[in-house]
Amino acid sequence: MPSVPPPSASAPLPTAAPDSPAPVIEPGTDDLPPWQLWTAPAAILGGFAIGLVGTIVVGIVAAASGGSLTHPTAGVSLLEDLVFDLSFVVAAIYLAALRRATPADFGFRLIPWKLGVGAFVLAAVSYYVVTDIYASLVHLHGTDKLPSELGVSKSTLALVGAAVFVCVIAPICEEFFFRGFIFGGLRHWKINFAGRDLGTLFAAIVTGILFGLAHTGSASSQYLIPLGFLGFVLCVVRWRTRSLYPCMALHSVNNSLALGINQLHWNALEIFGLIASSLVLIASITVPLAQRTAVRVT
């Protein structure tokens, strides 16, 4: 890929002009992003460093205001989690901006609804079938810890804040970082085996492992393997559709089901409302970033 002079670090990611023709991605073509392999570990280290400093600052400010460093309130915990997630987004945007990346490079592409729905359904069925098999083999039990730490049972305000974070913000940030940035960067690693390039498969496996490990502090250890598999499946969806939207949708639906069933014990109608409202919020935030890209996939 030809070298491109880096712009200012603060330069925003450009979007397509309203009257520009929609670029077309033909079947079999590649959509490797302009950032290189080395940016993947750099973004992980940079995001972790920024997030660590950010959460420490939040904790210190909360303590100075009369809070506790060892037992933060639900609001402080929510803010710390938000700062930590956004730190990785900031690191990814900075490194991508150095190569003049566009939102489409991350996967912000509007695709045919049949392609998106089909990929969503196949990925969901694959994930839940494999997870059920895994659960029966290892006697999986228990629930994730994150919603409880955010005080969903203490107040309506805490419940709303946790729901927005878990079902809207986390799917956007994590899909942007893992499927949008890390997966793309790792795909630059060419791995030839029997005359075939397995770089994309390798990138999906590594990204899935990283995605599972990223939930070490918010999910029980027995859930890390299913989460890693979910991360792998979402990479396949991102590669096959060349879009982040089905990934964010499945991520949000999975989190909504986990929150509504495991933590809140809501009925089907309430859970459906949570899923629908979360998807509407995600669309309202991210669709403006999308370029009019015609994606034709066989």
N, C-alpha and C positions, 0 to 999 in steps of 0.2 A: 504494500500500500504506500503511495507517495507520501512524503513528509509534508506536513502542513504547519506553517508558522503558528505558534500558540498565541491566542488572544490574551487579553487581560484576564486575570484569575476571577474577576468579578463579573465577567461577561455572561449575560443570560443565555440559556439555550434557545436558539432561534426556532421559530415555527415557520411553516410554509405560508407563502403569501396567499391571500384568499382566492386570487384569480389564477394561481399557478396550476398547470396541469397535474393531475394526480399521477405520481410515479407508480409504475407497475412492477411487481415482483413476480417473475415467471416461475412455474414449477421447476425445481431442481437448481435454482440459483441460490446463492448464499447471501446472507445479510450480516456478515461479521461487522461489528462496530469498529469505529476508528481507534478506540483505545486499545492498548497492547496487553499482552499477558501479564507483565510485571505490575500493572495497575490493580489487579485483583488482590494480591496480598497487601499491596500498599493501601488500598481502600479499607481492608479489614483492620490493619494496624492503625491507620489514621482515624478511622471511625471509632475504634475502641478507645484510643487516647483522648479524642475529643469528648466522647461520651463519659469517660471516667472523670475527666476534669469537670464537665458540665454537671454531673450528678453530685460530685463533691461540693460544688458551688451551691447547688440547690439545697443540699443538706445543711451546709453552713448557714445559709440565709434563713432556712427554716428554724435552725437551732437558735440563731440570734433573735428570732421573733418569738421565742418561747417554746419551740417544738423540741422533739427528742431525736437525737441522731440514731439511737438504737431502736426506737419504736416510732417511726414516722407515721403521720396521719395518712388516711387514704388519699387525700389531695396531694400530699408531698410525694407519696409513692407513685401516683399517677403522673405527676410532673417529671419525676426522675426517669420513669420509663419512656415518657414522650421525648425528653431530651436525649436519652440514649439512642432511641430509634432514629431520631432526626440527625444525630451525629453521623451515622453511616450514610445517610442520604446526602448530607453536606460533603462528605469526603468523596463520594462517588461523583457528584455534580462537579466538584472542583477538578478532579482528574479527567473527567470527560470533557469539560470545557477547554482544557489544554489542547484537545484535538478537535475543537469546534464541532462537538457532537450535537445532534438534533434530538428532539423528543422521540422521533421515529427510530433512532438508533437504540433506544431503550426498549422499544416495543409499543410505544403509544401510536398504534395504527388501528384505524377503524376497519373491521373486516366483515365479510358477509355473515349475517346472523346465523345461517345454517352451519357454517364452519365453526363459529364460536360455540354455539349450543352443542354441536356434535362432539367437539373436543372436550367441552365441560362434562358432558354425560359420560363419555368413555373414561375420562380421567377419574371422575367421581366413583364410578362403578369399580374400576381397577383398584383404587385406593381403599375403598371400604371393604371389598372382598378380601384383599390381601390382609388388611388390618383385622378383620374378623377371624381369618385363619390364624394369624399370629396370636390374637387374643386367646383363642381356644387352645393353642399349643403351650403358651406360657402362663395361662390363667391371669390375663391382664385384668387389673382392677384399679379402683381409685380414680381421682379426677385431678385436673390441673390446679396448681396453687395460685396462679396469677389473679384470677377474678376475686378470690377470697382476700388476697392482700390489698386489693383496691377497694375493699369495703362495700361490695355489692349488696350485702344484707343489712348495712347500717343506716342508709338513707337513700331517698329517691335520687338526690343529686349525685351521690357516689355511684349509684347504679347506672344513671345516664352517662356519666363520665367514663365509667369502665366499659359500657357497651360501645360507646363511640370509639374508644381507644382499641378495644379488642376486635371489633367487627368492621371498623372503617380505617382508622389510622394505621394499625399494624399491618393489615393486608396491603395497603398502598405502599408503605415504607419498605416492608420486607420483600414484596414482589419487585419493587423498583430496584432495590439493592441486590437481591440474590438472582432473580431471573433477568432483570433488566441490565445489571452491570456485571456482577461476578460471572454469571454463566457466559455472557458475551466475551468477557476478557479471557476466560479459560479456554474458550473455543479456538483461540489462536494457537494453542498447543497442538502441534501436528503429531499424531501417533499413528504410525503405519503398521498394520498387521495383515499379513497375507494379501498385500496389495490394496488394502482398504484403509482409509483414514478414519480412525476411531476417536478423533479429537472431540467431537460433539458428545459421544457417549461418555467419554472420560470426564468431560466438563459437567455433564448432567449428574454423574455419580458423585463427583467431588462436591458440587454445589449442594446436592441433597444431603451429604454428610455434614457439611458446614451448616446447613439450615437446621438439621436436627440438633447439632451441638449448640447452636445459638439459643436454643430453648432450654438449656441445662438449668438455668436459674428459675424458669417459670413453669416447668412441667416436671412431673415425676420421671425418674430415670427410665422406667419401663416404657414410657411413651416416646423416648427419643428415636427408637428404631422406626416406628410407624411415621413419626414426623419426618425422619430422614427420607423414607420412601415417598411421602407426600412431596417433599422438596424435589425429588427425582422426577416424579410424575409431572409436576408443574413445569419443570425444565423441558420435558418432552412436549407439553402443550405450547410453551413459548416457542420452541423450535418449529413445531409443526404448523402453527398458525401465524408465527412471526408477530404475535401481538401479546401484550401484557393483560389485556382486558379479561379473557377467559381465566387467566391465572388469578387475578385479583378477585374475580367473582367466586371461584371455587374456594379460595383461601377465606374469603369473607363468610361464605355459607358454612364452611367447616367450623369456623370460630363461633358463628352464631348458634349452630347446633350444640356445640360443646358448652357454650354459656347458657343457652336456654334450657337444655336438658339436664346437664350435670350439676349446674350451680343454682339455677333459678327454678327448676322443675315447672316450667311453664307448659301450658297446653299447646296443641298444634297451631291454633289460630294466633296465639301470642308469638310463637316462634316464627311463624310465617311473616308476621308484621315486622319482627326484628330483622329478618333476612331481607325483606323488600325495602325497608327504610334504609338499611345499610348499603344495599346495592345502588339505590337512588343517590345517596350521599357520595359514594365512590364515583359514580358517573358524573355528578355535578362538579366534582373537584378535578377529575382527570381527563374527561372527554375534551375540554377546551385545549388540552395539550396535543391532541391527536392531529395528525396530518391526513389529508385525503389521499390515502395510499390504496391503490387497487391491488389486492392480494389474491392471486389465483393459485390454488394449491390442488394438486391431483391426489 
